[in-house]
Amino acid sequence: MRELARFLLGRRTRRRWIHLILGGALAMPYVFVGQLIVGPAVHARYVFADLLAQLLSFAVALPLAALTAALFPLTRSLEAGAVRSLCGVGADRLSSSPAHGRAAKGRTAAWFTLHLGLGGIISGMSLALPPFAAMLIALPAVAVFRDDLLGLPETLDRGWVLALMPVAGAACLLALAACAAVAGALLARWAPALLGPTPEDRLAAAEARAADLAVRNRLARELHDSVGHALSAVTLQASAARRLLDRDPEFVRTALAAIEETTRRTVGELDAVLGVLREGDAPGTAPAPTLAADLDGLLHRTRAGGLRVTATIDADPERLPPVLSREAYRIVQEGLSNALKHAGRPVLLRIAVTGEHLEITVENPVPSASAPACRPGGGHGLRGIADRARLLGGTAEAGAAHGVWRLHVGLPLKGPA
């Protein structure tokens, strides 16, 4: 009984009842237009006094409502908002965007017709049944005034008929509550099917999520390459300075200066990386590093930590496309970071233009099992290099052979950037 009472009169049912009343209110303008059409057709002088004319007007109003919903895409957004607020349907099951496309507009028109149709019926019952039920319930108490005031039929002279009138009135109210509860439950059940996202909406949402994920992956890659390299370089420089603190003060001063320069530059690069998520370049944001402008500084900071780097540059960085120069810098930076982390030295770096490709090669000896690494962890750098190369239409290969770790990347000078 408690579950039945909750279904008929619970908070959720009452909110759905309000949703149906709103549908009836929305139906009224269409019903008035229907009366203008039906009145002359049935030769009814007063449409309000003719039940058949009223029913015909309501029947004409529903196609007009469907046409309105199909012509105005915002109908789906407004109806979905009302369903979320009043019918207890989760927002993830409804579409908040306007209806575009024939299928979406057709489903919206069907929903709007159902809402106004059921809402009009429940609204009419809500207006008519409570006064009628109240009269039936009060009838035994006022039967003494039958002849003078009410003009009731003679059949009510029977006592058992009068005794049943309150029961009939209560049954009317119960029927009204049951109809409203069932109609509200049906609308809540059909709402996801008619107001939910279409396949096109799901595809657009998936594309938006993919674009957001791509931005996040790019940010993670930029952070890994810039900050990760700086941490590796600073760790190596600090370690070398600590070991030579008493024996070579000049080297310690050089290492500390390199640490200061590395951290200062990394803060600028971090600003540039965070600018990836901004729309446009924010004022004061440092530009992203490139081979043309920053390769010499990268080599200097790497060598300041004691890592011997032999660089052979058989290309003019100034003539490289900006995007290619920027991505190539990150690839070189990550290659040197790998050498720093795994303590493989010396490092051979070669950047050359071969035909229509820019080739980057980083080689360093594979450390022995007993050699300590500069810092543990990692594992994402090579994947980031492969992603950068793939986005530029190039290739990336990495692996150990004959005691040498070799990273080779080929990037087309003209390709999909």
C-alpha positions in Angstrom: 0.0 0.0 0.0 2.8 2.4 0.8 4.4 1.8 -2.6 1.0 2.4 -4.3 0.5 5.6 -2.3 4.0 6.7 -3.3 3.3 6.0 -7.0 0.0 7.9 -6.9 0.9 10.8 -4.7 4.7 10.8 -4.2 6.9 13.8 -4.8 8.1 12.5 -8.1 4.5 11.9 -9.3 3.5 15.4 -8.2 6.3 16.9 -10.2 5.3 14.9 -13.2 1.8 16.1 -12.7 3.0 19.7 -12.9 4.8 18.7 -16.1 1.5 17.5 -17.6 -0.3 20.6 -16.5 2.4 22.7 -18.3 1.7 20.6 -21.4 -2.0 21.4 -21.1 -1.2 25.1 -20.8 1.0 24.9 -23.9 -1.8 23.2 -25.7 -4.3 26.0 -25.1 -3.2 28.4 -27.9 -3.3 25.5 -30.4 -6.8 24.6 -29.2 -8.0 28.2 -29.7 -6.6 28.0 -33.3 -8.4 24.7 -33.7 -11.6 26.3 -32.5 -11.3 28.9 -35.2 -11.0 26.2 -37.8 -13.6 23.7 -36.4 -16.3 26.3 -35.4 -17.3 27.3 -39.0 -16.9 23.7 -40.2 -19.5 22.3 -37.8 -21.6 25.4 -37.8 -21.3 25.7 -34.0 -22.2 29.2 -32.7 -20.5 28.6 -29.3 -17.7 26.1 -29.6 -17.2 26.1 -25.8 -20.7 24.8 -25.3 -20.3 21.9 -27.8 -18.4 18.9 -26.6 -17.9 17.4 -30.1 -16.5 20.7 -31.3 -14.2 20.9 -28.4 -12.8 17.4 -29.1 -12.4 18.2 -32.8 -10.6 21.4 -31.9 -8.2 19.4 -29.7 -7.7 16.9 -32.5 -6.8 19.7 -34.9 -4.5 21.4 -32.3 -2.1 18.4 -32.0 -0.9 18.4 -35.7 -0.3 22.1 -35.3 1.8 21.5 -32.2 3.8 18.9 -34.1 4.4 21.3 -37.0 5.6 23.9 -34.6 8.0 21.6 -32.9 9.4 20.5 -36.3 10.0 24.1 -37.4 11.6 25.3 -34.2 14.8 23.3 -33.3 15.0 24.9 -29.8 11.8 23.0 -28.8 14.0 19.9 -28.0 16.3 21.9 -25.7 13.4 23.5 -23.9 11.5 20.2 -23.5 14.6 18.4 -22.4 15.2 21.0 -19.7 11.6 20.6 -18.4 11.9 16.8 -18.4 15.2 16.9 -16.5 13.7 19.2 -13.9 10.2 17.7 -13.4 10.2 14.1 -14.7 13.3 12.8 -12.9 15.2 11.8 -16.1 19.0 12.0 -16.0 20.7 14.6 -18.0 23.0 12.1 -19.6 19.9 10.4 -21.3 18.7 13.6 -22.9 20.1 15.9 -25.5 20.4 19.5 -24.6 21.2 20.7 -28.1 18.6 22.0 -30.6 17.2 19.4 -33.0 18.9 19.3 -36.4 18.2 16.8 -39.1 15.0 15.1 -40.2 15.1 12.3 -37.6 15.7 14.5 -34.6 13.0 16.9 -35.7 10.5 14.1 -36.2 11.3 12.6 -32.7 10.9 16.1 -31.2 7.6 16.6 -32.9 6.3 13.3 -31.7 7.4 14.1 -28.1 5.8 17.6 -28.2 2.5 16.1 -29.5 2.5 13.5 -26.7 3.3 16.0 -24.1 0.6 18.4 -25.2 -1.9 15.6 -25.9 -1.5 13.9 -22.5 -1.1 17.2 -20.8 -4.3 18.5 -22.3 -6.3 15.4 -21.2 -4.8 15.4 -17.6 -5.3 19.2 -17.3 -9.0 18.9 -18.4 -9.5 16.1 -15.8 -7.7 18.1 -13.2 -10.1 21.0 -13.8 -13.3 19.0 -14.0 -13.0 16.0 -11.7 -12.1 17.6 -8.3 -15.2 19.9 -8.2 -17.4 17.0 -9.4 -15.9 14.6 -6.8 -16.3 17.2 -4.1 -20.0 17.6 -5.0 -20.5 13.8 -4.8 -18.8 13.6 -1.5 -20.9 16.4 0.0 -24.1 15.3 -1.6 -25.5 13.3 1.4 -25.1 16.3 3.6 -26.9 18.7 1.3 -29.6 16.3 0.1 -32.2 18.0 2.3 -31.9 21.0 -0.1 -32.5 18.9 -3.2 -35.9 20.3 -4.1 -35.1 23.9 -3.3 -31.5 24.5 -4.5 -29.9 21.7 -6.3 -32.6 20.3 -8.5 -31.4 16.7 -8.1 -33.1 13.8 -9.8 -35.7 11.7 -7.9 -33.5 8.6 -7.9 -31.4 10.2 -5.1 -34.3 9.7 -2.8 -33.0 6.3 -2.2 -30.7 6.1 0.8 -28.3 3.6 -0.6 -27.7 5.8 -3.6 -26.8 8.8 -1.4 -24.5 6.5 0.7 -22.5 5.5 -2.4 -22.0 9.1 -3.6 -18.9 9.8 -1.4 -17.5 6.5 -2.6 -18.0 7.5 -6.2 -16.4 10.9 -5.5 -13.3 9.3 -3.9 -13.1 6.9 -6.8 -13.1 9.9 -9.2 -10.2 11.5 -7.3 -8.3 8.1 -7.2 -8.9 7.7 -11.0 -7.5 11.2 -11.6 -4.4 10.5 -9.5 -3.9 7.1 -11.3 -4.3 8.7 -14.7 -1.8 11.4 -13.9 0.7 9.0 -12.4 0.5 6.6 -15.4 0.7 9.5 -17.9 3.7 11.0 -16.1 5.5 7.6 -15.9 4.9 7.0 -19.6 6.3 10.4 -20.6 9.3 9.8 -18.4 9.9 6.4 -20.0 9.5 7.7 -23.6 11.6 10.9 -23.0 15.0 9.3 -23.6 13.9 7.7 -26.8 12.3 10.9 -28.2 14.5 13.6 -26.7 17.7 11.6 -26.3 20.8 12.2 -28.5 20.6 10.9 -32.1 23.5 9.0 -33.7 24.7 12.3 -35.1 24.6 13.9 -31.7 26.6 11.0 -30.2 29.1 11.3 -33.1 29.5 15.0 -32.5 30.0 14.4 -28.8 32.6 11.7 -29.5 34.5 14.0 -31.8 34.4 16.8 -29.1 35.8 14.3 -26.5 38.4 13.1 -29.0 39.5 16.7 -29.6 39.7 17.4 -25.9 41.7 14.2 -25.3 44.0 15.2 -28.1 44.7 18.6 -26.4 45.2 16.8 -23.1 47.6 14.4 -24.6 49.5 17.2 -26.3 49.8 19.0 -23.0 51.0 15.9 -21.3 53.6 15.3 -24.0 54.9 18.9 -23.9 55.1 18.8 -20.1 56.9 15.5 -20.2 59.4 16.7 -22.8 60.2 20.1 -21.4 59.9 19.6 -17.6 61.2 16.0 -17.8 64.3 17.1 -19.6 64.9 19.9 -17.2 64.6 17.6 -14.2 67.0 15.1 -15.7 69.6 17.8 -16.6 69.3 19.5 -13.2 69.6 16.2 -11.4 72.7 15.3 -13.3 74.3 18.7 -12.8 73.6 18.7 -9.1 75.0 15.2 -8.8 78.2 16.2 -10.6 78.5 19.4 -8.5 78.1 17.4 -5.3 80.9 14.9 -6.3 83.3 17.7 -7.3 82.5 20.2 -4.7 85.9 20.0 -3.0 88.1 19.1 -5.9 86.8 21.4 -8.7 85.1 24.6 -7.5 85.1 26.1 -11.0 83.1 23.2 -12.3 80.7 23.5 -9.4 80.1 27.2 -10.2 79.5 26.3 -13.9 77.1 23.5 -12.9 75.2 25.8 -10.5 74.9 28.5 -13.3 73.6 25.8 -15.6 71.0 24.7 -13.1 69.9 28.3 -12.7 69.7 28.8 -16.4 67.8 25.5 -16.9 65.2 26.2 -14.3 64.7 29.7 -15.5 64.2 28.6 -19.1 61.9 25.7 -18.0 59.6 28.2 -16.3 59.3 30.0 -19.6 58.7 26.7 -21.4 56.1 25.8 -18.9 54.2 29.0 -19.6 54.3 28.1 -23.3 53.1 24.6 -22.6 50.2 25.9 -20.6 49.4 28.2 -23.5 48.4 25.1 -25.4 45.1 25.1 -23.6 44.5 28.8 -24.1 42.7 30.2 -27.1 45.4 32.2 -28.8 48.6 33.3 -27.2 48.2 35.1 -23.9 50.2 38.3 -23.5 53.6 37.6 -22.1 53.6 33.9 -23.0 57.0 32.7 -24.1 57.1 31.2 -27.6 57.6 27.4 -27.9 61.3 26.5 -28.4 62.6 25.6 -31.9 65.7 24.1 -33.4 66.6 27.5 -35.0 66.5 29.5 -31.8 67.1 27.0 -29.0 69.3 24.1 -30.1 72.6 25.7 -29.0 71.2 26.5 -25.5 69.9 22.9 -25.2 73.3 21.5 -26.0 75.0 23.9 -23.7 72.8 23.1 -20.7 73.2 19.3 -21.4 77.0 19.6 -21.6 77.1 21.7 -18.4 76.1 18.6 -16.4 79.1 16.6 -17.6 77.4 14.7 -20.4 79.6 14.7 -23.5 77.5 15.5 -26.6 79.0 15.4 -30.1 76.6 17.2 -32.4 76.7 17.2 -36.2 74.3 19.6 -37.8 74.0 19.1 -41.6 70.9 21.2 -42.0 70.0 24.9 -41.7 67.5 25.2 -38.9 66.5 28.6 -40.1 65.0 27.2 -43.3 62.8 24.6 -41.6 59.0 25.1 -41.3 58.1 26.5 -37.9 56.0 23.5 -36.8 58.7 21.1 -38.0 61.4 23.1 -36.2 59.4 23.1 -33.0 58.6 19.4 -33.0 62.1 18.4 -34.0 63.4 20.4 -31.0 61.2 18.4 -28.7 62.4 15.2 -30.3 66.1 16.1 -29.8 65.3 17.2 -26.2 63.7 13.9 -25.4 66.5 11.9 -27.0 69.1 13.8 -24.8 66.8 13.3 -21.8 66.9 9.5 -22.4 70.7 9.6 -22.5 70.7 11.6 -19.2 68.3 9.2 -17.5 70.1 6.1 -18.5 73.6 7.4 -18.0 74.8 6.3 -21.5 77.7 8.6 -22.5 79.1 10.0 -24.7 76.1 11.0 -26.9 76.3 11.4 -30.7 73.6 13.7 -32.2 73.2 14.1 -35.9 70.6 16.4 -37.6 70.6 16.3 -41.4 68.4 16.9 -44.4 68.3 13.9 -46.7 66.2 14.5 -49.8 62.8 15.6 -48.6 63.2 14.5 -45.0 64.8 15.9 -41.9 66.6 13.0 -40.1 67.4 13.1 -36.4 69.7 10.4 -34.9 70.7 10.1 -31.2 73.2 7.4 -30.2 74.7 6.5 -26.9 76.3 3.4 -25.4 74.0 1.0 -23.5 74.9 1.2 -19.8 75.9 -1.9 -18.0 73.5 -3.6 -15.5 75.5 -2.2 -12.6 75.6 1.4 -13.8 73.2 3.6 -11.9 70.5 5.5 -13.7 70.2 9.3 -13.2 66.6 8.9 -12.1 64.1 6.1 -12.4 60.7 6.0 -14.1 59.8 7.3 -17.5 58.6 5.1 -20.3 56.5 7.8 -22.0 59.2 9.6 -23.9 59.6 7.2 -26.8 55.8 7.0 -27.2 55.7 10.8 -27.3 58.4 10.9 -30.0 56.5 8.3 -32.0 53.3 10.5 -31.7 55.1 13.6 -32.8 56.6 11.8 -35.8 53.3 10.2 -36.8 51.5 13.6 -36.6 54.1 15.0 -38.9 53.8 12.1 -41.3 57.2 10.7 -40.4 58.7 7.6 -38.7 60.5 6.9 -35.5 62.7 3.9 -34.6 64.4 3.2 -31.3 66.3 0.2 -30.0 69.7 -1.3 -28.8 72.1 -3.1 -31.1 75.7 -4.1 -30.6 75.9 -2.2 -27.3 74.6 1.1 -28.7 71.2 2.6 -28.1 70.0 4.3 -31.3 67.0 6.7 -31.8 66.3 7.5 -35.5 63.5 9.8 -36.6 62.6 10.8 -40.1 60.3 13.8 -40.7 59.1 15.0 -44.1 59.9 18.6 -44.8 56.5 18.9 -46.5 53.8 16.9 -44.9 50.7 16.9 -42.6 51.7 19.1 -39.7 
